[in-house]
Amino acid sequence: MNKRTLIYLPVIHTTKDMGNLSDSIRQVAMEVLGKQSLKQKDQFVDRIWTAIEQAIDDLDLPFDKVRLYQDGLPICGREMEIVADLADGGSRNHRLLAQLIRKGALLMGTESAELLLEEYRLIKLTVSGQYGNKGQEKTVDLKRKADLLLKKRDQFIARRINDTLGQGETGIVFLGMLHNLEGLIDKEIQFIYPIANPFSNTGNK
């Protein structure tokens, strides 16, 4: 069959997925949540990744016809190196990518490096407390900038999938829970939600 299929896996990122920002983000998280709550969150996320790994195993995919799309992974020529570094750092997400690559799946640079750099700068300013505005103005402005940036990233990710997923191929896309590809993916691409449909409350089928 020549249909194109996209397996959509909504994920919850951990600080180990954040590379150079992980220590700063974890420190902020500990201040907000407390050490015990953060540990419980990490355990919950680990259970989610175990379920994702099992769901992919249950699909029994022909990995020589599988493309892997990962949020936060730029088109840069160093995709394999980035995945290996984050996997070595303990990221369940990137360890799974490495396992699927060894099975024959093709890793795809997924995001615009420019947009990711813009988000990196915004996050760094936020966690360091150096953002220019103050109080409520700061909160509103940060949310506006973050929402617009996320929308641009989703549009880019969708175009990347539409342009590179070939006939008869299956894509697996790992996206954080805030992402939304609804209405952006080519209509002939069949979605599969082995964990949950992130758009189920918005009427997307």
N, C-alpha and C positions, 0 to 999 in steps of 0.2 A: 504494500500500500504506500501511496505517496503523500499521505496526509502529514501535516506538521502538528506536533504535540508539545505542549508546554506544561511541565510539572511545576506547580507553584507551591513553594515552601515558605510560609511566613515564619520568621525566626525572631528570637530575642537575643540581641547582642550582649556580650559580656565585655568587661574591660580588657580581657585578653585579646579581643578582636580589634582593639583600638591602636595597637602599635605604640608609637612614641607618646601618645596622650594617656595611656592606660593608668600610669601612676597618679597623675593629676585627677583624672576622672574618678578613680577608686577612692582617693582621699576625700573628694567632695561627697561621694556616695556614702562613705562611712560617717561623715559629719551629719548628713541628712537622715540616713536610715539607722545608723548604729551598727556595730560590728555583728551582732547576732542576726539582725534583719538582713544584712547584706549576705551573710553566710546562708541563710534560708533561701534568699533569692538565687544565689549561685547553685544551690542544690536543686531548686525548681527548674532552672535553665538546663542543668545537666540531664534531668529527666526528659525534658522536651527533646534534647538532642538524641537521647537514646531512642525515643519514639520515632524521630525523623530517620535515623539510621535503619531501624527496623522496617519502616514504611518503604524506604528505597529498596531494601533487600526483597521485600514481598512483591515488588513490581517486576522483578526478574527481567531487567532491561538488557537489550543488546548494546553494550557500552561503546562498541565501535561506531555507533550511530547516535551517540549522546553528546550534547554540548552543555557545558556548565557555565552558568551566568551567576555572578556574585556581586551583590551591592558592596560598594566601597573598593572594588578592584578596578583600577584604571586601565585604559588601553595605553600601554607604555612600553611593551617589549620585555618587561621584567615580571610578568604576571606569575610565572612559576616560582621565581625567587621570593616574591612577596608571600605567596601561599605557604611555601616551605618555612619561611622565617616565622610567620604567625602560628603555623602548626607546631613548630619547635617551641614556641612560647606558651603553648598550652591551649590554643583556641580549638574547641571542639568543631566549630564550623570549618576551619581550614584543615584540620586533620581529616575530616570527612572528604573534603575536596581532594586532598592528596590521595586518599584511598581510592576514590572514584577514578582519578587520573591513572593510577596504577592498573586499574581494570580496563583501561582503554578509552575513557571519556576524554573529550577535548575541552581544555580550559579556555574560556573566552575572556579577554579584557572586556569589561562591561560598562564602565562609566567614563565620563569626561574627566580627564585629569585636572582641567581648569576648574570645573565645578567642585570637585573634591577638595582642591586646594583652597577655594573660597570658603567651603564649609569648615575645613581644618582651622583656618584663621578665625572664623567666627566662634568655634568651640573653644579655641585656645584663649581668646579674649574673654569668653564667658566664664570659664573655670578659673581664670587668673584674676577675675574681678576688675579687669582693665577696660571694660567696655565704657565708651564715652558718656552715655546718658545715665540718668539716675532715677531710682525709684520706679514708679509706675510707668513713666515714659520709657525707661530702659526695658522693662518687661514687654511692653507692647511692641516696641521697635524690634527687639530681638525675635519675638514670635513672628512678626511680619516678614522679616528677612529670612528666617528659618523656613517658613511655609513656602515662600516664593522659591527659595533655593531647592527645597525638596520637590516641588512641582517641576522645575527644570530638570532635575536629576531623573525623575520618573519618565519624563518625555524622552530623554536621551536613552535611558535603559530600554524603553519600549522600541525605539527606532533601531537600536542595536540588535535586539532580538528579531524584529521584523526583517531586517536586512541580512542577517547571517544564518538564521535557522532554515535549513534546506528541506526540500521535499523528502519525506520518508525519515526525517530525523526527529529526535526527541530532545527538547531542552529541559534542563532543570535549573530553575531560578531560585536563589536564596535571597529573600528580601526582608529587611526589618519591618516590624509591624506597622510603622507609620507610612510606609510606601503604599502607593495605589496605582496599579496599571490598568484600572477599569477604563474601557473605552479607548485605550491606546494601542492595544495589540491587534494585529490583523485579524479580521473576523473569521478567516478560515482556519486559524490556529486553534486546535482543541485544547482546552484547559483541563488539567487533572489536579485535584486537591486531595492528596493522600492523608493530610492531617486535618485541615479545615479550610473552608472557603472564606478568605478574609473579607469578601464583598457580600457575604450572605445577607447582611442587614441592609444592603443598599439595592437589592433587587437584581444584582448581576447573576446570571445563570451560566 
